[in-house]
């Protein structure tokens, strides 16, 4: 007849603790165990009483905070709430200031770009202005040559 043995997970479920806690107790309290073919820790029925004892000792030494309810005055809660609201308002102002700083930075950058573009436009206009008089001079020269061409044949005409 084979003895009843429990795996780590089963022991943890019975004691309502995590499997990691069971493994810590095994190492700390030198609880005997065996390892099955799959590498799982297996515990005999006799070791279960050791686990129960360890759990009770831990509960005595570390009483749960759930059992000790602390009474807090309403004034304390209201003070904490007011402090929290003040902190939230400060954070909101800081966020607003940061947003303003970002928008200001963006405006300055856009203004710089616009100024650069305006300078380029002015340079192009100057180049155009410099080109236009040359073309006007050429057109005047062409007019003059046309007049002179008319004049020359008219000199040789006899009436």
Secondary structure as GFF3:
##gff-version 3
##sequence-region A 1 159
A	DSSP	beta_strand	5	7	.	.	.	ID=ss1
A	DSSP	alpha_helix	8	15	.	.	.	ID=ss2
A	DSSP	alpha_helix	19	29	.	.	.	ID=ss3
A	DSSP	beta_strand	34	35	.	.	.	ID=ss4
A	DSSP	beta_strand	41	44	.	.	.	ID=ss5
A	DSSP	alpha_helix	45	61	.	.	.	ID=ss6
A	DSSP	alpha_helix	74	156	.	.	.	ID=ss7
###
